[in-house]
Protein backbone atom coordinates (compact mmCIF):
# COMPACT_ATOMS: atom_id res chain seq x y z
CA UNK A 1 0.00 0.00 0.00
CA UNK A 2 1.46 3.31 -1.10
CA UNK A 3 0.47 6.63 0.30
CA UNK A 4 0.01 9.35 -2.26
CA UNK A 5 1.17 12.84 -1.28
CA UNK A 6 -1.60 15.34 -0.64
CA UNK A 7 -1.69 18.10 -3.21
CA UNK A 8 -2.37 21.55 -1.82
CA UNK A 9 -4.87 23.57 -3.79
CA UNK A 10 -3.90 27.22 -3.88
CA UNK A 11 -6.29 29.81 -5.20
CA UNK A 12 -4.97 32.37 -7.67
CA UNK A 13 -3.81 35.69 -6.21
CA UNK A 14 -6.65 37.61 -7.88
CA UNK A 15 -9.25 35.41 -6.22
CA UNK A 16 -7.60 35.85 -2.82
CA UNK A 17 -7.57 39.63 -3.23
CA UNK A 18 -11.20 39.63 -4.31
CA UNK A 19 -12.22 37.48 -1.34
CA UNK A 20 -10.26 39.72 1.04
CA UNK A 21 -11.94 42.85 -0.38
CA UNK A 22 -15.37 41.23 -0.09
CA UNK A 23 -14.66 40.22 3.50
CA UNK A 24 -13.51 43.76 4.30
CA UNK A 25 -16.68 45.15 2.77
CA UNK A 26 -18.84 42.78 4.80
CA UNK A 27 -17.01 43.69 8.01
CA UNK A 28 -17.28 47.43 7.29
CA UNK A 29 -20.97 47.09 6.45
CA UNK A 30 -21.55 45.10 9.64
CA UNK A 31 -19.76 47.71 11.73
CA UNK A 32 -21.84 50.42 10.07
CA UNK A 33 -25.04 48.55 10.88
CA UNK A 34 -23.93 47.97 14.46
CA UNK A 35 -22.43 51.44 14.97
CA UNK A 36 -24.95 52.19 17.68
CA UNK A 37 -23.43 49.34 19.67
CA UNK A 38 -19.82 49.35 18.47
CA UNK A 39 -19.20 53.06 19.17
CA UNK A 40 -20.22 53.03 22.84
CA UNK A 41 -18.52 49.64 23.27
CA UNK A 42 -15.18 51.02 22.08
CA UNK A 43 -15.64 54.14 24.20
CA UNK A 44 -16.24 51.97 27.27
CA UNK A 45 -13.20 49.87 26.39
CA UNK A 46 -10.93 52.90 26.03
CA UNK A 47 -12.18 54.48 29.26
CA UNK A 48 -11.75 51.21 31.14
CA UNK A 49 -8.20 50.73 29.84
CA UNK A 50 -7.37 54.32 30.76
CA UNK A 51 -8.76 54.10 34.31
CA UNK A 52 -7.89 50.50 35.24
CA UNK A 53 -4.39 51.32 36.54
CA UNK A 54 -6.11 53.26 39.33
CA UNK A 55 -7.70 50.00 40.55
CA UNK A 56 -4.41 48.12 40.43
CA UNK A 57 -2.63 50.87 42.37
CA UNK A 58 -5.35 50.91 45.02
CA UNK A 59 -5.37 47.12 45.39
CA UNK A 60 -1.55 47.10 45.82
CA UNK A 61 -1.98 49.62 48.65
CA UNK A 62 -4.36 47.30 50.47
CA UNK A 63 -7.75 48.62 49.33
CA UNK A 64 -10.33 45.86 48.78
CA UNK A 65 -10.77 44.99 45.07
CA UNK A 66 -14.47 45.93 45.06
CA UNK A 67 -13.62 49.39 46.37
CA UNK A 68 -10.96 49.76 43.67
CA UNK A 69 -13.55 48.88 41.03
CA UNK A 70 -15.96 51.45 42.47
CA UNK A 71 -13.14 54.01 42.39
CA UNK A 72 -12.52 53.23 38.70
CA UNK A 73 -16.22 53.63 37.88
CA UNK A 74 -16.33 56.95 39.76
CA UNK A 75 -13.18 58.14 38.00
CA UNK A 76 -14.72 57.34 34.61
CA UNK A 77 -17.95 59.16 35.50
CA UNK A 78 -16.07 62.18 36.85
CA UNK A 79 -13.88 62.31 33.74
CA UNK A 80 -16.92 62.10 31.45
CA UNK A 81 -18.76 64.85 33.35
CA UNK A 82 -15.64 67.04 33.34
CA UNK A 83 -15.27 66.56 29.59
CA UNK A 84 -18.95 67.45 29.03
CA UNK A 85 -18.57 70.60 31.13
CA UNK A 86 -15.49 71.61 29.16
CA UNK A 87 -17.33 71.13 25.86
CA UNK A 88 -20.29 73.24 27.05
CA UNK A 89 -18.03 76.02 28.37
CA UNK A 90 -15.96 76.02 25.17
CA UNK A 91 -19.12 76.17 23.05
CA UNK A 92 -20.39 79.13 25.06
CA UNK A 93 -17.07 80.95 24.65
CA UNK A 94 -17.08 80.24 20.92
CA UNK A 95 -20.62 81.60 20.61
CA UNK A 96 -19.46 84.75 22.38
CA UNK A 97 -16.43 85.17 20.11
CA UNK A 98 -18.12 84.53 16.76
CA UNK A 99 -19.61 88.04 16.37
CA UNK A 100 -16.09 89.49 16.59
CA UNK A 101 -15.10 87.52 13.50
CA UNK A 102 -18.22 88.22 11.41
CA UNK A 103 -16.57 91.06 9.44
CA UNK A 104 -13.49 88.92 8.76
CA UNK A 105 -15.69 86.09 7.53
CA UNK A 106 -17.68 88.42 5.26
CA UNK A 107 -14.50 89.83 3.72
CA UNK A 108 -13.12 86.31 3.27
CA UNK A 109 -16.28 85.19 1.47
CA UNK A 110 -16.30 88.34 -0.67
CA UNK A 111 -12.64 87.78 -1.59
CA UNK A 112 -13.31 84.16 -2.49
CA UNK A 113 -16.36 85.14 -4.57
CA UNK A 114 -14.32 87.77 -6.43
CA UNK A 115 -11.48 85.31 -7.01
CA UNK A 116 -13.92 82.72 -8.41
CA UNK A 117 -15.66 85.37 -10.57
CA UNK A 118 -12.27 86.39 -12.03
CA UNK A 119 -11.82 82.77 -13.12
CA UNK A 120 -15.25 82.54 -14.73
CA UNK A 121 -17.17 80.81 -11.94
CA UNK A 122 -20.46 82.54 -11.29
CA UNK A 123 -22.58 81.97 -8.20
CA UNK A 124 -25.86 80.18 -8.85
CA UNK A 125 -28.79 82.46 -9.46
CA UNK A 126 -32.09 81.73 -7.76
CA UNK A 127 -34.51 80.04 -10.12
CA UNK A 128 -37.75 81.72 -10.97
CA UNK A 129 -40.64 79.40 -10.91
CA UNK A 130 -42.40 78.96 -14.23
CA UNK A 131 -45.52 78.00 -12.32
CA UNK A 132 -47.67 80.83 -10.99
CA UNK A 133 -48.03 81.06 -7.27
CA UNK A 134 -51.19 79.69 -5.70
CA UNK A 135 -50.77 81.91 -2.67
CA UNK A 136 -52.51 85.28 -2.89
CA UNK A 137 -51.09 86.69 0.32
CA UNK A 138 -54.08 86.13 2.56
CA UNK A 139 -55.25 82.62 1.78
CA UNK A 140 -54.46 79.72 -0.44
CA UNK A 141 -56.11 79.82 -3.82
CA UNK A 142 -59.08 77.49 -4.09
CA UNK A 143 -57.84 76.22 -7.46
CA UNK A 144 -54.22 75.07 -7.40
CA UNK A 145 -52.39 75.27 -10.68
CA UNK A 146 -50.34 72.17 -11.46
CA UNK A 147 -49.56 72.99 -15.08
CA UNK A 148 -47.13 75.65 -16.24
CA UNK A 149 -49.61 76.97 -18.82
CA UNK A 150 -52.40 77.71 -16.38
CA UNK A 151 -52.70 81.37 -15.36
CA UNK A 152 -55.31 82.77 -13.07
Protein Blocks (a to p, Z undefined) as FASTA:
>chain_A
ZZdddddddddfklmmmmmmmmmmmmmmmmmmmmmmmmmmmmmmmmmmmmmmmmmmmmmn
opafklmmmmmmmmmmmmmmmmmmmmmmmmmmmmmmmmmmmmmmmmmmmmmmmmmmmnop
acddddddfbdcfbehjaccfbdcfbfkbcZZ
